[in-house]
Amino acid sequence: MDDLFLKSKQIVDLDIRTSGIRPNKRSYMNCEITLFLNKEEPIKSKNIKIVVKDILNNLIKDSFKVSPHFNFYRTKK
């Protein structure tokens, strides 16, 4: 995470709509991650964009893509 975000403070909120889960149907899941900056940085900085994109790619690859029961997509389309 570099030194851009606090390593000891994050909030993860996972919302899964279980009522619509059926085989061969994309169901709704929302994962919200709150990261706390360790230092002053403009929110639209290239550095934040790169670090957040890396965090999200690693999360998808290491956590969601390893499921034997589900296929995960970034969008519902």
Distance bins in CASP14 RR format, pairs under 12 A and 6 or more apart:
PFRMAT RR
TARGET T0000
AUTHOR 0000-0000-0000
RMODE 2
METHOD distances of the structure
MODEL  1
1 7 1 0 0 1 0 0 0 0 0 0 0
1 8 0 0 0 0 0 1 0 0 0 0 0
1 9 0 0 0 0 0 1 0 0 0 0 0
1 10 0 0 0 0 1 0 0 0 0 0 0
1 33 0 0 0 0 0 1 0 0 0 0 0
1 35 1 0 0 1 0 0 0 0 0 0 0
1 36 0 0 0 0 0 1 0 0 0 0 0
1 37 0 0 0 0 0 1 0 0 0 0 0
1 38 0 0 0 0 1 0 0 0 0 0 0
1 47 0 0 0 0 0 1 0 0 0 0 0
1 48 0 0 0 0 0 1 0 0 0 0 0
1 50 0 0 0 0 0 1 0 0 0 0 0
1 51 1 0 0 1 0 0 0 0 0 0 0
1 52 0 0 0 0 1 0 0 0 0 0 0
1 54 0 0 0 0 1 0 0 0 0 0 0
1 55 1 0 0 1 0 0 0 0 0 0 0
1 56 0 0 0 0 0 1 0 0 0 0 0
1 58 0 0 0 0 1 0 0 0 0 0 0
1 59 0 0 0 0 0 1 0 0 0 0 0
2 35 0 0 0 0 0 1 0 0 0 0 0
2 37 0 0 0 0 0 1 0 0 0 0 0
2 38 0 0 0 0 1 0 0 0 0 0 0
2 39 0 0 0 0 0 1 0 0 0 0 0
2 41 0 0 0 0 0 1 0 0 0 0 0
2 47 0 0 0 0 1 0 0 0 0 0 0
2 48 0 0 0 0 1 0 0 0 0 0 0
2 50 0 0 0 0 1 0 0 0 0 0 0
2 51 1 0 1 0 0 0 0 0 0 0 0
2 52 0 0 0 0 0 1 0 0 0 0 0
2 54 0 0 0 0 1 0 0 0 0 0 0
2 55 0 0 0 0 1 0 0 0 0 0 0
3 37 0 0 0 0 0 1 0 0 0 0 0
3 38 1 0 1 0 0 0 0 0 0 0 0
3 39 1 0 0 1 0 0 0 0 0 0 0
3 41 0 0 0 0 0 1 0 0 0 0 0
3 47 0 0 0 0 0 1 0 0 0 0 0
3 51 0 0 0 0 1 0 0 0 0 0 0
4 35 0 0 0 0 1 0 0 0 0 0 0
4 36 0 0 0 0 0 1 0 0 0 0 0
4 37 1 0 0 1 0 0 0 0 0 0 0
4 38 1 0 0 1 0 0 0 0 0 0 0
4 39 1 0 0 1 0 0 0 0 0 0 0
4 40 0 0 0 0 0 1 0 0 0 0 0
4 41 1 0 0 1 0 0 0 0 0 0 0
4 42 0 0 0 0 0 1 0 0 0 0 0
4 43 0 0 0 0 0 1 0 0 0 0 0
4 45 0 0 0 0 1 0 0 0 0 0 0
4 46 0 0 0 0 0 1 0 0 0 0 0
4 47 1 0 0 1 0 0 0 0 0 0 0
4 48 1 0 0 1 0 0 0 0 0 0 0
4 49 0 0 0 0 0 1 0 0 0 0 0
4 50 0 0 0 0 1 0 0 0 0 0 0
4 51 1 0 1 0 0 0 0 0 0 0 0
4 52 0 0 0 0 1 0 0 0 0 0 0
4 54 0 0 0 0 0 1 0 0 0 0 0
4 55 0 0 0 0 0 1 0 0 0 0 0
5 11 0 0 0 0 0 1 0 0 0 0 0
5 33 0 0 0 0 0 1 0 0 0 0 0
5 34 0 0 0 0 0 1 0 0 0 0 0
5 35 1 0 1 0 0 0 0 0 0 0 0
5 36 1 0 0 1 0 0 0 0 0 0 0
5 37 1 0 0 1 0 0 0 0 0 0 0
5 38 1 0 1 0 0 0 0 0 0 0 0
5 39 0 0 0 0 1 0 0 0 0 0 0
5 41 0 0 0 0 1 0 0 0 0 0 0
5 47 0 0 0 0 0 1 0 0 0 0 0
5 48 0 0 0 0 1 0 0 0 0 0 0
5 51 1 0 0 1 0 0 0 0 0 0 0
5 52 0 0 0 0 1 0 0 0 0 0 0
5 54 0 0 0 0 0 1 0 0 0 0 0
5 55 0 0 0 0 1 0 0 0 0 0 0
6 34 0 0 0 0 0 1 0 0 0 0 0
6 35 1 0 0 1 0 0 0 0 0 0 0
6 36 1 0 1 0 0 0 0 0 0 0 0
6 37 1 0 0 1 0 0 0 0 0 0 0
6 38 1 0 1 0 0 0 0 0 0 0 0
6 39 0 0 0 0 1 0 0 0 0 0 0
7 35 0 0 0 0 1 0 0 0 0 0 0
7 36 0 0 0 0 1 0 0 0 0 0 0
7 37 0 0 0 0 0 1 0 0 0 0 0
7 38 0 0 0 0 1 0 0 0 0 0 0
7 55 0 0 0 0 0 1 0 0 0 0 0
8 35 0 0 0 0 0 1 0 0 0 0 0
8 36 0 0 0 0 1 0 0 0 0 0 0
8 38 0 0 0 0 0 1 0 0 0 0 0
9 33 0 0 0 0 0 1 0 0 0 0 0
9 34 0 0 0 0 1 0 0 0 0 0 0
9 35 0 0 0 0 1 0 0 0 0 0 0
9 36 1 0 1 0 0 0 0 0 0 0 0
9 37 0 0 0 0 0 1 0 0 0 0 0
9 38 0 0 0 0 1 0 0 0 0 0 0
10 32 0 0 0 0 0 1 0 0 0 0 0
10 33 1 0 0 1 0 0 0 0 0 0 0
10 34 1 0 0 1 0 0 0 0 0 0 0
10 35 1 0 1 0 0 0 0 0 0 0 0
10 36 1 0 0 1 0 0 0 0 0 0 0
10 37 0 0 0 0 0 1 0 0 0 0 0
10 38 0 0 0 0 0 1 0 0 0 0 0
10 52 0 0 0 0 0 1 0 0 0 0 0
10 55 0 0 0 0 1 0 0 0 0 0 0
10 59 0 0 0 0 0 1 0 0 0 0 0
11 31 0 0 0 0 0 1 0 0 0 0 0
11 32 1 0 0 1 0 0 0 0 0 0 0
11 33 1 0 0 1 0 0 0 0 0 0 0
11 34 1 1 0 0 0 0 0 0 0 0 0
11 35 0 0 0 0 1 0 0 0 0 0 0
11 36 0 0 0 0 1 0 0 0 0 0 0
12 30 0 0 0 0 0 1 0 0 0 0 0
12 31 1 0 0 1 0 0 0 0 0 0 0
12 32 1 0 0 1 0 0 0 0 0 0 0
12 33 1 0 1 0 0 0 0 0 0 0 0
12 34 1 0 0 1 0 0 0 0 0 0 0
12 35 0 0 0 0 1 0 0 0 0 0 0
12 55 0 0 0 0 0 1 0 0 0 0 0
12 59 0 0 0 0 1 0 0 0 0 0 0
12 63 0 0 0 0 0 1 0 0 0 0 0
13 29 0 0 0 0 0 1 0 0 0 0 0
13 30 1 0 0 1 0 0 0 0 0 0 0
13 31 1 0 0 1 0 0 0 0 0 0 0
13 32 1 0 1 0 0 0 0 0 0 0 0
13 33 1 0 0 1 0 0 0 0 0 0 0
13 34 1 0 0 1 0 0 0 0 0 0 0
14 28 0 0 0 0 0 1 0 0 0 0 0
14 29 1 0 0 1 0 0 0 0 0 0 0
14 30 1 0 0 1 0 0 0 0 0 0 0
14 31 1 0 1 0 0 0 0 0 0 0 0
14 32 1 0 0 1 0 0 0 0 0 0 0
14 33 0 0 0 0 1 0 0 0 0 0 0
14 59 0 0 0 0 0 1 0 0 0 0 0
14 63 0 0 0 0 0 1 0 0 0 0 0
14 64 0 0 0 0 0 1 0 0 0 0 0
15 27 0 0 0 0 0 1 0 0 0 0 0
15 28 0 0 0 0 1 0 0 0 0 0 0
15 29 1 0 0 1 0 0 0 0 0 0 0
15 30 1 0 1 0 0 0 0 0 0 0 0
15 31 1 0 0 1 0 0 0 0 0 0 0
15 32 1 0 0 1 0 0 0 0 0 0 0
16 27 1 0 0 1 0 0 0 0 0 0 0
16 28 1 0 0 1 0 0 0 0 0 0 0
16 29 1 0 1 0 0 0 0 0 0 0 0
16 30 0 0 0 0 1 0 0 0 0 0 0
16 31 0 0 0 0 1 0 0 0 0 0 0
16 64 0 0 0 0 0 1 0 0 0 0 0
16 70 0 0 0 0 0 1 0 0 0 0 0
16 72 0 0 0 0 0 1 0 0 0 0 0
17 25 0 0 0 0 0 1 0 0 0 0 0
17 26 0 0 0 0 0 1 0 0 0 0 0
17 27 1 0 0 1 0 0 0 0 0 0 0
17 28 1 0 1 0 0 0 0 0 0 0 0
17 29 1 0 0 1 0 0 0 0 0 0 0
17 30 0 0 0 0 1 0 0 0 0 0 0
17 76 0 0 0 0 0 1 0 0 0 0 0
18 27 1 0 0 1 0 0 0 0 0 0 0
18 28 0 0 0 0 1 0 0 0 0 0 0
18 29 0 0 0 0 1 0 0 0 0 0 0
19 25 0 0 0 0 0 1 0 0 0 0 0
19 27 0 0 0 0 1 0 0 0 0 0 0
19 28 0 0 0 0 1 0 0 0 0 0 0
20 26 0 0 0 0 1 0 0 0 0 0 0
20 27 1 0 1 0 0 0 0 0 0 0 0
20 28 1 0 0 1 0 0 0 0 0 0 0
20 29 0 0 0 0 0 1 0 0 0 0 0
21 27 1 0 1 0 0 0 0 0 0 0 0
21 28 0 0 0 0 1 0 0 0 0 0 0
21 29 0 0 0 0 1 0 0 0 0 0 0
21 69 0 0 0 0 0 1 0 0 0 0 0
21 70 0 0 0 0 1 0 0 0 0 0 0
22 70 0 0 0 0 0 1 0 0 0 0 0
23 69 0 0 0 0 0 1 0 0 0 0 0
23 70 0 0 0 0 0 1 0 0 0 0 0
23 71 0 0 0 0 0 1 0 0 0 0 0
24 70 0 0 0 0 0 1 0 0 0 0 0
24 71 0 0 0 0 1 0 0 0 0 0 0
25 70 0 0 0 0 0 1 0 0 0 0 0
25 71 0 0 0 0 0 1 0 0 0 0 0
25 76 0 0 0 0 0 1 0 0 0 0 0
26 70 0 0 0 0 1 0 0 0 0 0 0
26 71 0 0 0 0 1 0 0 0 0 0 0
26 72 0 0 0 0 1 0 0 0 0 0 0
26 73 1 0 0 1 0 0 0 0 0 0 0
26 74 0 0 0 0 0 1 0 0 0 0 0
26 75 0 0 0 0 1 0 0 0 0 0 0
26 76 1 0 1 0 0 0 0 0 0 0 0
26 77 0 0 0 0 1 0 0 0 0 0 0
27 69 0 0 0 0 0 1 0 0 0 0 0
27 70 0 0 0 0 1 0 0 0 0 0 0
27 71 0 0 0 0 0 1 0 0 0 0 0
27 72 0 0 0 0 0 1 0 0 0 0 0
27 73 0 0 0 0 0 1 0 0 0 0 0
27 76 0 0 0 0 1 0 0 0 0 0 0
28 72 0 0 0 0 0 1 0 0 0 0 0
28 73 0 0 0 0 0 1 0 0 0 0 0
28 75 0 0 0 0 0 1 0 0 0 0 0
28 76 1 0 0 1 0 0 0 0 0 0 0
29 60 0 0 0 0 0 1 0 0 0 0 0
29 64 0 0 0 0 1 0 0 0 0 0 0
29 67 0 0 0 0 0 1 0 0 0 0 0
29 70 0 0 0 0 1 0 0 0 0 0 0
29 71 0 0 0 0 0 1 0 0 0 0 0
29 72 1 0 0 1 0 0 0 0 0 0 0
29 73 0 0 0 0 1 0 0 0 0 0 0
29 74 0 0 0 0 0 1 0 0 0 0 0
29 75 0 0 0 0 0 1 0 0 0 0 0
29 76 0 0 0 0 1 0 0 0 0 0 0
30 74 0 0 0 0 0 1 0 0 0 0 0
30 75 0 0 0 0 0 1 0 0 0 0 0
30 76 0 0 0 0 0 1 0 0 0 0 0
31 55 0 0 0 0 0 1 0 0 0 0 0
31 56 0 0 0 0 1 0 0 0 0 0 0
31 59 1 0 0 1 0 0 0 0 0 0 0
31 60 0 0 0 0 1 0 0 0 0 0 0
31 63 0 0 0 0 1 0 0 0 0 0 0
31 64 0 0 0 0 1 0 0 0 0 0 0
31 72 0 0 0 0 1 0 0 0 0 0 0
31 74 0 0 0 0 0 1 0 0 0 0 0
32 56 0 0 0 0 0 1 0 0 0 0 0
32 59 0 0 0 0 0 1 0 0 0 0 0
33 52 0 0 0 0 1 0 0 0 0 0 0
33 55 1 0 0 1 0 0 0 0 0 0 0
33 56 0 0 0 0 1 0 0 0 0 0 0
33 58 0 0 0 0 0 1 0 0 0 0 0
33 59 1 0 0 1 0 0 0 0 0 0 0
33 60 0 0 0 0 0 1 0 0 0 0 0
33 63 0 0 0 0 0 1 0 0 0 0 0
34 52 0 0 0 0 0 1 0 0 0 0 0
34 55 0 0 0 0 0 1 0 0 0 0 0
35 41 0 0 0 0 0 1 0 0 0 0 0
35 43 0 0 0 0 0 1 0 0 0 0 0
35 48 0 0 0 0 1 0 0 0 0 0 0
35 51 0 0 0 0 1 0 0 0 0 0 0
35 52 1 0 0 1 0 0 0 0 0 0 0
35 54 0 0 0 0 0 1 0 0 0 0 0
35 55 1 0 0 1 0 0 0 0 0 0 0
35 56 0 0 0 0 0 1 0 0 0 0 0
35 59 0 0 0 0 0 1 0 0 0 0 0
37 43 0 0 0 0 1 0 0 0 0 0 0
37 45 0 0 0 0 0 1 0 0 0 0 0
37 47 0 0 0 0 0 1 0 0 0 0 0
37 48 0 0 0 0 1 0 0 0 0 0 0
37 51 0 0 0 0 0 1 0 0 0 0 0
37 52 0 0 0 0 0 1 0 0 0 0 0
38 47 0 0 0 0 0 1 0 0 0 0 0
38 48 0 0 0 0 0 1 0 0 0 0 0
38 51 0 0 0 0 0 1 0 0 0 0 0
39 45 0 0 0 0 0 1 0 0 0 0 0
39 47 0 0 0 0 0 1 0 0 0 0 0
39 48 0 0 0 0 0 1 0 0 0 0 0
40 47 0 0 0 0 0 1 0 0 0 0 0
40 48 0 0 0 0 0 1 0 0 0 0 0
41 47 1 0 0 1 0 0 0 0 0 0 0
41 48 1 0 1 0 0 0 0 0 0 0 0
41 49 0 0 0 0 0 1 0 0 0 0 0
41 50 0 0 0 0 0 1 0 0 0 0 0
41 51 0 0 0 0 1 0 0 0 0 0 0
41 52 0 0 0 0 0 1 0 0 0 0 0
42 48 1 0 0 1 0 0 0 0 0 0 0
42 49 0 0 0 0 0 1 0 0 0 0 0
43 49 0 0 0 0 1 0 0 0 0 0 0
43 52 0 0 0 0 0 1 0 0 0 0 0
44 52 0 0 0 0 0 1 0 0 0 0 0
45 51 0 0 0 0 1 0 0 0 0 0 0
45 52 0 0 0 0 0 1 0 0 0 0 0
46 52 0 0 0 0 0 1 0 0 0 0 0
46 53 0 0 0 0 0 1 0 0 0 0 0
47 53 0 0 0 0 0 1 0 0 0 0 0
47 54 0 0 0 0 0 1 0 0 0 0 0
48 54 0 0 0 0 0 1 0 0 0 0 0
48 55 0 0 0 0 0 1 0 0 0 0 0
49 55 0 0 0 0 0 1 0 0 0 0 0
49 56 0 0 0 0 0 1 0 0 0 0 0
50 56 0 0 0 0 0 1 0 0 0 0 0
50 57 0 0 0 0 0 1 0 0 0 0 0
51 57 0 0 0 0 0 1 0 0 0 0 0
51 58 0 0 0 0 0 1 0 0 0 0 0
52 58 0 0 0 0 0 1 0 0 0 0 0
52 59 0 0 0 0 0 1 0 0 0 0 0
53 59 0 0 0 0 0 1 0 0 0 0 0
53 60 0 0 0 0 0 1 0 0 0 0 0
53 74 0 0 0 0 0 1 0 0 0 0 0
54 60 0 0 0 0 0 1 0 0 0 0 0
54 61 0 0 0 0 0 1 0 0 0 0 0
54 62 0 0 0 0 0 1 0 0 0 0 0
55 61 0 0 0 0 0 1 0 0 0 0 0
55 62 0 0 0 0 0 1 0 0 0 0 0
55 63 0 0 0 0 0 1 0 0 0 0 0
56 62 0 0 0 0 0 1 0 0 0 0 0
56 63 0 0 0 0 0 1 0 0 0 0 0
56 64 0 0 0 0 0 1 0 0 0 0 0
56 72 0 0 0 0 0 1 0 0 0 0 0
56 74 0 0 0 0 1 0 0 0 0 0 0
57 63 0 0 0 0 0 1 0 0 0 0 0
57 64 0 0 0 0 0 1 0 0 0 0 0
57 65 0 0 0 0 0 1 0 0 0 0 0
57 74 0 0 0 0 0 1 0 0 0 0 0
58 64 0 0 0 0 0 1 0 0 0 0 0
58 65 0 0 0 0 0 1 0 0 0 0 0
59 65 0 0 0 0 1 0 0 0 0 0 0
59 66 0 0 0 0 0 1 0 0 0 0 0
59 72 0 0 0 0 0 1 0 0 0 0 0
59 74 0 0 0 0 0 1 0 0 0 0 0
60 66 0 0 0 0 0 1 0 0 0 0 0
60 67 0 0 0 0 0 1 0 0 0 0 0
60 71 0 0 0 0 0 1 0 0 0 0 0
60 72 1 0 0 1 0 0 0 0 0 0 0
60 73 0 0 0 0 1 0 0 0 0 0 0
60 74 1 0 0 1 0 0 0 0 0 0 0
61 67 0 0 0 0 0 1 0 0 0 0 0
61 72 0 0 0 0 0 1 0 0 0 0 0
61 74 0 0 0 0 0 1 0 0 0 0 0
62 72 0 0 0 0 0 1 0 0 0 0 0
63 70 0 0 0 0 0 1 0 0 0 0 0
63 72 0 0 0 0 1 0 0 0 0 0 0
64 70 1 0 0 1 0 0 0 0 0 0 0
64 71 0 0 0 0 1 0 0 0 0 0 0
64 72 1 1 0 0 0 0 0 0 0 0 0
64 73 0 0 0 0 1 0 0 0 0 0 0
64 74 0 0 0 0 1 0 0 0 0 0 0
65 71 0 0 0 0 1 0 0 0 0 0 0
65 72 1 0 0 1 0 0 0 0 0 0 0
65 73 0 0 0 0 0 1 0 0 0 0 0
65 74 0 0 0 0 0 1 0 0 0 0 0
66 72 0 0 0 0 1 0 0 0 0 0 0
END
